[in-house]
Amino acid sequence: MKILIPVDGSKYSRTAVDFVASRSTLVGSNPEVEVLNVQMAIPTRATRVVGKDVVSSYYTDEAERALKPARTRLQKAGITPTVRFAVGNPADEISAAAAKDDVDLLVMGSHGHSALRGLLVGSVTNAVLAQTTTPILILRHRETPPDDSLKVGIAVDGSKFGREAV
């Protein structure tokens, strides 16, 4: 199974990493796990002022701050992830990575904002949902249950999409 976990260093993305690390039944015996950090682009004018080397170093440092804990947690669980970062719009980059890498499952943490708050402050998770056809497991921040079992609820409406979900 190929799993993509976008991380930003928040407790919400840590929940996604913890979930994958604790689910050997879900990920199987030889999972391919990629951890992706996306940095928002620094405006071109600012890049010209401080220089490309400084900006590149900033992106690398910020990405490592988010990627290192995720890599360490997964390695402790016996999973050797690939880690990388991209620069751009997070939803666009995550959706593009899922499609390009032919990912089986996207696992994302979510702040759980209301629809109105999501409209006002934006929601990477909602934007990814709108842009991708890759199955997504969205986790709200809470303690990851210690056992490997997973209860799943599937809402169906009789349509072909509902049948596909089942």
C-alpha positions in Angstrom: 0.0 0.0 0.0 1.2 3.5 -0.9 0.4 6.1 1.7 0.9 9.9 1.5 0.9 11.8 4.8 1.1 15.6 4.4 2.7 17.2 7.5 3.0 20.8 8.7 4.4 20.2 12.2 1.0 20.7 13.9 -0.7 18.4 16.4 -3.2 17.6 13.6 -0.5 16.2 11.3 1.1 14.4 14.2 -2.2 12.6 14.7 -2.1 11.4 11.1 1.5 10.1 11.5 0.7 8.4 14.8 -2.3 6.7 13.2 -0.3 5.2 10.4 2.5 4.3 12.7 0.1 2.3 14.9 -1.8 0.5 12.2 0.2 -2.5 11.0 -3.0 -4.1 9.7 -3.9 -1.1 7.6 -0.5 -0.4 6.1 0.4 -4.1 5.6 3.8 -5.8 5.8 5.7 -3.6 3.4 4.1 -0.2 3.1 5.4 2.7 1.0 4.9 5.7 3.1 5.8 9.2 1.9 5.7 12.2 4.2 5.3 15.5 2.4 5.7 19.0 3.8 4.5 22.0 1.7 5.9 25.4 2.2 4.0 28.5 1.0 6.2 30.4 -1.5 7.9 33.5 -0.3 7.0 36.5 -2.5 9.4 37.1 -5.4 10.2 40.6 -4.2 11.2 39.4 -0.8 13.3 36.6 -2.4 15.2 39.3 -4.4 15.9 41.3 -1.3 17.3 38.5 0.9 18.6 36.3 -1.9 17.8 32.8 -3.3 20.3 31.0 -1.0 18.7 32.4 2.2 15.2 31.5 0.9 16.3 28.0 -0.1 17.9 27.5 3.4 14.7 28.8 5.0 12.5 26.3 3.1 14.8 23.4 4.0 15.0 24.4 7.7 11.2 24.8 7.9 10.6 21.5 6.1 13.0 19.6 8.3 11.3 21.0 11.4 8.0 19.3 10.2 9.5 16.2 8.6 12.0 15.1 11.3 9.5 14.2 14.0 7.3 12.3 11.5 10.2 10.4 10.1 11.4 9.5 13.6 7.9 8.3 14.7 7.4 6.1 11.6 10.9 4.6 11.9 10.2 3.7 15.5 7.2 1.8 14.2 9.4 -0.1 11.7 8.3 2.0 8.7 11.0 3.6 6.5 9.3 6.6 4.9 10.5 8.7 2.1 10.3 12.4 3.0 10.3 15.5 0.8 9.1 19.0 0.7 7.6 21.2 -2.0 7.0 24.9 -2.3 3.6 26.2 -3.4 -0.1 26.0 -2.5 -0.4 23.2 0.0 -3.7 21.8 -1.5 -2.4 21.9 -5.0 0.9 20.3 -4.1 -0.7 17.5 -2.0 -3.2 16.7 -4.7 -0.6 16.7 -7.4 1.7 14.4 -5.4 -1.1 12.0 -4.7 -1.9 11.8 -8.4 1.7 11.7 -9.7 2.9 9.1 -7.2 -0.3 6.9 -7.7 -1.0 6.9 -4.0 -3.5 4.4 -2.6 -4.4 6.5 0.5 -3.9 10.0 1.7 -3.9 10.3 5.5 -4.5 13.9 6.7 -5.0 15.5 10.1 -7.7 18.2 10.2 -8.4 21.1 12.5 -12.1 20.4 12.2 -13.2 24.0 11.6 -16.9 24.6 10.8 -17.8 25.1 7.2 -18.1 28.9 7.8 -14.7 29.1 9.5 -13.2 27.0 6.8 -14.5 29.5 4.2 -13.0 32.4 6.1 -9.6 31.0 7.0 -9.3 28.3 4.3 -9.0 24.6 4.7 -6.3 22.6 3.1 -8.2 19.4 3.8 -11.4 20.7 2.1 -9.4 21.9 -0.9 -7.6 18.5 -1.3 -11.0 16.8 -1.0 -12.3 18.9 -3.9 -9.2 18.4 -6.1 -8.3 14.7 -5.8 -9.8 11.3 -6.6 -7.4 9.6 -4.2 -9.1 8.0 -1.1 -8.6 10.2 1.9 -8.6 9.3 5.6 -9.2 12.5 7.6 -8.3 12.4 11.3 -9.4 15.0 13.9 -7.0 15.6 16.7 -7.5 13.2 19.5 -5.5 10.4 21.1 -4.8 7.6 18.7 -6.5 4.4 20.0 -3.8 1.9 21.1 -5.1 -1.2 19.3 -4.8 -1.9 15.6 -8.5 -2.4 15.0 -10.4 0.2 12.9 -14.2 0.7 12.9 -15.4 2.2 9.7 -18.8 3.8 9.0 -19.8 4.1 5.3 -22.7 6.4 4.3 -24.4 5.1 1.1 -27.2 6.6 -0.9 -27.8 3.8 -3.5 -25.7 5.6 -6.2 -22.8 4.1 -8.0 -20.5 6.2 -5.8 -22.0 4.8 -2.7 -21.5 1.2 -4.1 -17.9 2.1 -4.9 -17.4 3.3 -1.3 -18.6 -0.1 0.0 
